[in-house]
Amino acid sequence: MDHRVHHSLFNEIRNRYDTMFVSVIRSHFASIEDQKDVYQEFSIHLFMLIESKYSKSIDLLHTATWLKAVVANFFKSLIRKKNAK
């Protein structure tokens, strides 16, 4: 798939769901610096998922359940790593 399509899809998902991402991040991390770092990490994670999973047969933009699972799994993993230190 064309790299431009992935960028377009990534930007559209962020435009639609950015408020949810920020809300979840703020609920788990008090520090503004931590929030910024986590947001950046999540953005990279999301883009990599789009590149690896997106195909013409799957419309991720209309799959809020998929996106909620991605967010939940990312934060569970991040919190597990944080607690392991």
Disulfide bonds with the S-S distance in Angstrom:
none
